[in-house]
Amino acid sequence: MTRKYNNSSYIPSKCWVGDGQKISYPTREEAEVAARVAEYDHHIKLEVYKCEYGDHWHLTSINFQKNKHKRS
């Protein structure tokens, strides 16, 4: 039995945030799933936030998010 595999790689959408690009997710739910996968696979805790430059979502570390709220 021969199986055909798709060898193309997934290229996520990105947007410019500050000086670099960040992966963007079209919905909060997709971003939350990505955050849970990262937590399971890499043992890091991430949070989601709405991009201030577009209609999509990004991931961030909890420490950054806490510090962001303190500065407001």
N, C-alpha and C positions, 0 to 999 in steps of 0.2 A: 504494500500500500504506500503510495507516494503522497506526501502532504506538501501543500504550497503555503509558504509563510510570507507575510508582508514584511519586507526588509526595510521599509521606509520608517524613519523615526518621527516621533511626535514633536512638533515645534510649537510650544505654547505662545499665546499672545503676550505681548509685553507693552509697557508704557514707560515713558520717562518720568522718574520721580527723583527730584534733586539732580545729582550728577550722574546717576546711572539708570539702568532699566530694571524694572521689576516685573515678574510674572503677574499677569492680570487674569482674573476669573470673572466670567460674565454674571454669575449670581453668587449671593452670599452662601447658599447651600454648597455650591461647588468648592468655594474657598474653604468652608468648614470641613468638608471631606478631605481636602488636600492637607489641611492642618492636622487632622487626626491620623492620616497616613504617615505624615512626617513624624508625629509623636510616636507612633508604633514602630516605624522603621528605623528612626534615627534618635529616638529618646530625647527629643527637644519639644518644648511646649511653644506653640505659636497661636496667635490670635488673628482674627480677620478685621479689616477695616475698609470702609468705603473710600475709594480714591477721590481726592478733592479735584482732580483734573479730568475725570471722565466718569462714565456710568458703568463702573466695574469695581472689583474688590481685590485686595492684596492681603498678604500675610506679613505679620511682624512678630518679633519676640515680645514676650510679656514685659520685660524690663523696659523696652523702648516705649511701649504703650503706656505703662505706669508713669514714666518720666514725662511723656507728652501731656498727660492729664495734669501733672503737677505744675507744668509751665503755664497752663491756661489760666 
